[in-house]
Amino acid sequence: MKTIDVENGPKGLPAIVQGCMRMPALTVDEAARVIRNAYDLGVTFFDHATCYGKNGEAETRFGDAFLKTGIRREDVFLQSKCAIYPERSVFDWSRESVLKAVDEILTRLRTDYLDALLLHRPDLLFDPEEVAQTFDILYASGKVRHFGVSNLAPMQIELLKKYLNRPLVFNQLQFSLEQSQLVDQALYVNNKTTEMSVSRDCGLLDYCRLHGITIQAWSPLQYGFFQGVFIDAPQFPQLNGALEMVGRKYGLSKTATAIAWILRHPAKMQVVVGTMTPERLKDICTACNVVLEREDWYELYLASGKFLP
Ligand SMILES: NC(=O)c1ccc[n+]([C@@H]2O[C@H](COP(=O)([O-])OP(=O)(O)OC[C@H]3O[C@@H](n4cnc5c(N)ncnc54)[C@H](OP(=O)(O)O)[C@@H]3O)[C@@H](O)[C@H]2O)c1
């Protein structure tokens, strides 16, 4: 397994992360097989969120299943995210809410600490001083070892950083060949003939690289707002043709080639994959064995519908 060192945080993390958003669909035994398979492949990092399944169902399923695997707690990296409360239609970073969420996560995952806690989406009413106090309490109690965010823009992170006493080590963001906004705008700069020049994230990729924040790419195989898989989807013939051709050169499937495209970026991102099919994860991990040549990386990018200025 290819590994990633976080500049201001943990080292030797697997480049491929097992996302657990789709785990509620599994039985406990099936979930145990998914966890064991991931672990055996070196995918020892598991991503959760309180909102994956009703009442934290993904975390509950994982907690029950993990016990059955016999894997030691200290041999895996458990991350979860809080802030999204669909039943209340709010995002909530208040101290009371985050502390309560962490206690509930720990109970569901059947552990006494999280390796990382991410704030899932920006609470429009967030108070950075309150967040700093909350993180201090969680760190001092030993309940959370590292902190990060998800779907946050540079200025929001700057505002948080002004008060935090601990580094933010991750920003989990949507990034795939089909949802490649993180890199698009750099190419078109201020050109007014194309929508591609519109900056939607204020230089987020460069910001994270400058500040040693590791990007975790979520939904790496999905188009739209995780609407479906672009692999073999009839609406992406050119992209699938290029994935097939480039993949053949490296001995990779189309799926693994799409993952290799993300791993090739020098920002050294982790890729959070959501497959619940052990064979598919094995295939995805083969992406770690190659480094795409520049021409191949660009060929895939252009086949996903972009053009060079
Ligand atoms: N921070 C955020 O806001 C946020 C948002 C969304 C997700 N996430 C995280 O990112 C993780 C991954 O998200 P995701 O599940 O949308 O990612 P994904 O890996 O892009 O998609 C996984 C889904 O695609 C299917 N799939 C993958 N390859 C396929 C292929 N070649 N052909 C057909 N189906 C294929 C999988 O089915 P099988 O199970 O059958 O393989 C699974 O249902 C989540 O688990 C979660 O941890 C974070």
The ligand as a Tripos MOL2 file, in Angstrom:
@<TRIPOS>MOLECULE
LIG
   48    52     1     0     0
SMALL
NO_CHARGES

@<TRIPOS>ATOM
      1 N1        -17.0380   14.5410    3.1730 N.am      1 LIG1
      2 C1        -18.1130   14.4210    2.4400 C.2       1 LIG1
      3 O1        -18.9100   15.3500    2.2980 O.2       1 LIG1
      4 C2        -18.3960   13.0950    1.7820 C.ar      1 LIG1
      5 C3        -19.4660   12.9610    0.8720 C.ar      1 LIG1
      6 C4        -19.6640   11.7120    0.2790 C.ar      1 LIG1
      7 C5        -18.8380   10.6320    0.5910 C.ar      1 LIG1
      8 N2        -17.8270   10.7910    1.4940 N.ar      1 LIG1
      9 C6        -16.9200    9.6730    1.8520 C.3       1 LIG1
     10 O2        -16.3840    9.1630    0.6630 O.3       1 LIG1
     11 C7        -16.5950    7.7580    0.6260 C.3       1 LIG1
     12 C8        -16.7120    7.3030   -0.7970 C.3       1 LIG1
     13 O3        -17.8870    7.8700   -1.3980 O.3       1 LIG1
     14 P1        -18.6360    7.0510   -2.5320 P.3       1 LIG1
     15 O4        -19.1100    5.7700   -2.0000 O.co2     1 LIG1
     16 O5        -19.6180    7.9690   -3.1700 O.co2     1 LIG1
     17 O6        -17.3810    6.8260   -3.5080 O.3       1 LIG1
     18 P2        -17.0480    5.9810   -4.7960 P.3       1 LIG1
     19 O7        -15.9350    5.0690   -4.4470 O.co2     1 LIG1
     20 O8        -16.8360    6.9720   -5.8820 O.co2     1 LIG1
     21 O9        -18.3590    5.1530   -5.1390 O.3       1 LIG1
     22 C9        -18.6130    3.9110   -4.5480 C.3       1 LIG1
     23 C10       -19.8800    3.3470   -5.1270 C.3       1 LIG1
     24 O10       -19.6810    3.1420   -6.5210 O.3       1 LIG1
     25 C11       -19.8320    1.7680   -6.8250 C.3       1 LIG1
     26 N3        -18.7760    1.4230   -7.8020 N.ar      1 LIG1
     27 C12       -17.4660    1.6900   -7.7000 C.ar      1 LIG1
     28 N4        -16.8220    1.2910   -8.8080 N.ar      1 LIG1
     29 C13       -17.7500    0.7650   -9.6220 C.ar      1 LIG1
     30 C14       -17.6960    0.2040  -10.9080 C.ar      1 LIG1
     31 N5        -16.5600    0.0860  -11.5850 N.pl3     1 LIG1
     32 N6        -18.8470   -0.2140  -11.4560 N.ar      1 LIG1
     33 C15       -20.0110   -0.1190  -10.7850 C.ar      1 LIG1
     34 N7        -20.1270    0.3900   -9.5360 N.ar      1 LIG1
     35 C16       -19.0020    0.8300   -8.9720 C.ar      1 LIG1
     36 C17       -19.6640    1.0250   -5.5340 C.3       1 LIG1
     37 O11       -20.4070   -0.1730   -5.6340 O.3       1 LIG1
     38 P3        -19.8630   -1.5320   -4.9430 P.3       1 LIG1
     39 O12       -20.0480   -1.3620   -3.4830 O.co2     1 LIG1
     40 O13       -20.7540   -2.5640   -5.5380 O.co2     1 LIG1
     41 O14       -18.4470   -1.7060   -5.3570 O.co2     1 LIG1
     42 C18       -20.2580    1.9970   -4.5500 C.3       1 LIG1
     43 O15       -21.6800    1.8950   -4.5330 O.3       1 LIG1
     44 C19       -17.8460    7.5300    1.4880 C.3       1 LIG1
     45 O16       -17.9150    6.1970    1.9740 O.3       1 LIG1
     46 C20       -17.5920    8.5200    2.5840 C.3       1 LIG1
     47 O17       -16.6950    7.9440    3.5210 O.3       1 LIG1
     48 C21       -17.5890   12.0080    2.0670 C.ar      1 LIG1
@<TRIPOS>BOND
     1     1     2 1
     2     2     3 2
     3     2     4 1
     4     4     5 ar
     5     4    48 ar
     6     5     6 ar
     7     6     7 ar
     8     7     8 ar
     9     8     9 1
    10     8    48 ar
    11     9    10 1
    12     9    46 1
    13    10    11 1
    14    11    12 1
    15    11    44 1
    16    12    13 1
    17    13    14 1
    18    14    15 2
    19    14    16 1
    20    14    17 1
    21    17    18 1
    22    18    19 2
    23    18    20 1
    24    18    21 1
    25    21    22 1
    26    22    23 1
    27    23    24 1
    28    23    42 1
    29    24    25 1
    30    25    26 1
    31    25    36 1
    32    26    27 ar
    33    26    35 ar
    34    27    28 ar
    35    28    29 ar
    36    29    30 ar
    37    29    35 ar
    38    30    31 1
    39    30    32 ar
    40    32    33 ar
    41    33    34 ar
    42    34    35 ar
    43    36    37 1
    44    36    42 1
    45    37    38 1
    46    38    39 2
    47    38    40 1
    48    38    41 1
    49    42    43 1
    50    44    45 1
    51    44    46 1
    52    46    47 1
@<TRIPOS>SUBSTRUCTURE
     1 LIG1         1 GROUP 0 **** ****
